[in-house]
Structures are given as C-alpha cells and as structure tokens.
Amino acid sequence: MFSLFRNSEEDEMKQAQATFEKVTQLRSETRETRSARIRLGLLCRAHLDKTFVTAAEQTAIWQDLAAVAIANSKEKPPLPEPNVFQKIKSGDNEIFVYLPEEYVQEAFNLGSRYQRAEITPQQAIDGMQGLANQICLYELRLEEPFQVLQFLREELAQGAADDPGQSAAPAGP
C-alpha cells in the first residue's frame, strides 16, 4: 500500500522537473507562456524560501548533534544535504516544485551560513535575491524578478524600526 504513495510521489517529482524544464524552454511570448512563467516563478520563490529555512533548521540540529558527538569523543554526523524538490502549498493542495541543483545548493548554503552567523541578514537577503534574479531573469525570462525572504526583510525592517541605532542581529528564521 505504501509503495503506491511512493510511486505517486516519484511521479509527482518527475512531473515537477518536467514542468520546470518545459516552462524554461518555452520560446513564444504568448499570454499563456507568460502566465506559465509567472506561476513557475512564484513556485520557485517558495522553493527558495523553504530551502533557506530548511537549511537553517537542519544546520541548527546538526550543530547540536555535532557538539554532542565532540563531547562524547565521537565522529560528527554528516552535514545535511539539500533536496532539489520541495513540497509547496498551492491552493488547497501541496505540490512538488523542482529547482536545479546549483540553485538549491547555493540557497541551502546561504541558509546554513546564516544560521551559523557567518553572514548578516542583509547578506543572506542579497545572496538569495541574486539567486531569484538569476532564475527569474535567465531561466524564466521574466522582466521583474520575485522578491525572496520577505519574512527576513520584515524582521530586519522591524529590528531597525525598534532600535534605529542598532543593526538587526541574526536570528533564526
């Protein structure tokens, strides 16, 4: 019975990848093409945001496990790995969304570095926005890229509003 669900998920993942590849290869400039590009752009934005947050969460867990391993003179656990597929809520359903590995790896690295306080919130936003720009402008050929990490932008703005003389400190997503 569970293999039915697994096959279905595998099919959904294959479909998500096929959709990404199909939309990014569209060359016409029809209304339907533009609509498909915009829909995929919104899904890609959600994928990037979720990958960033997942990376931060998994890095925090890994840091705790690594600290325990070191304290017990054991080998550190393997570093968490990103996934090219994310399950995203779309309307009343959840669907798989695919992004190529190079984008996912970079988003994951940024989320992980942010969690470890190796980069500031603004550096995380700038890096992630660069990825979104690349996907929107070059892969999807959209005139305007979508804005990523809105939650972090709002947190940063709120921190600046609360304490104008102080820059916002990194906080977990």
Secondary structure as the mmCIF struct_conf table of DSSP 4:
data_model
#
loop_
_struct_conf.conf_type_id
_struct_conf.id
_struct_conf.beg_label_comp_id
_struct_conf.beg_label_asym_id
_struct_conf.beg_label_seq_id
_struct_conf.end_label_comp_id
_struct_conf.end_label_asym_id
_struct_conf.end_label_seq_id
HELX_RH_AL_P HELX_RH_AL_P1 PHE A 2 GLN A 25
HELX_RH_AL_P HELX_RH_AL_P2 ARG A 31 ALA A 71
TURN_TY1_P TURN_TY1_P1 ASN A 72 SER A 73
HELX_LH_PP_P HELX_LH_PP_P1 GLU A 75 PRO A 80
BEND BEND1 VAL A 84 VAL A 84
STRN STRN1 PHE A 85 SER A 90
TURN_TY1_P TURN_TY1_P2 GLY A 91 ASP A 92
STRN STRN2 ASN A 93 TYR A 98
HELX_RH_AL_P HELX_RH_AL_P3 GLU A 101 GLN A 115
TURN_TY1_P TURN_TY1_P3 ARG A 116 ALA A 117
BEND BEND2 GLU A 118 ILE A 119
HELX_RH_AL_P HELX_RH_AL_P4 PRO A 121 GLN A 134
HELX_RH_PI_P HELX_RH_PI_P1 ILE A 135 GLU A 139
BEND BEND3 LEU A 140 LEU A 140
BEND BEND4 GLU A 143 GLU A 144
HELX_LH_PP_P HELX_LH_PP_P2 PRO A 145 VAL A 148
HELX_RH_AL_P HELX_RH_AL_P5 GLN A 150 ASP A 162
TURN_TY1_P TURN_TY1_P4 PRO A 164 GLY A 165
BEND BEND5 GLN A 166 GLN A 166
HELX_LH_PP_P HELX_LH_PP_P3 SER A 167 PRO A 170
#
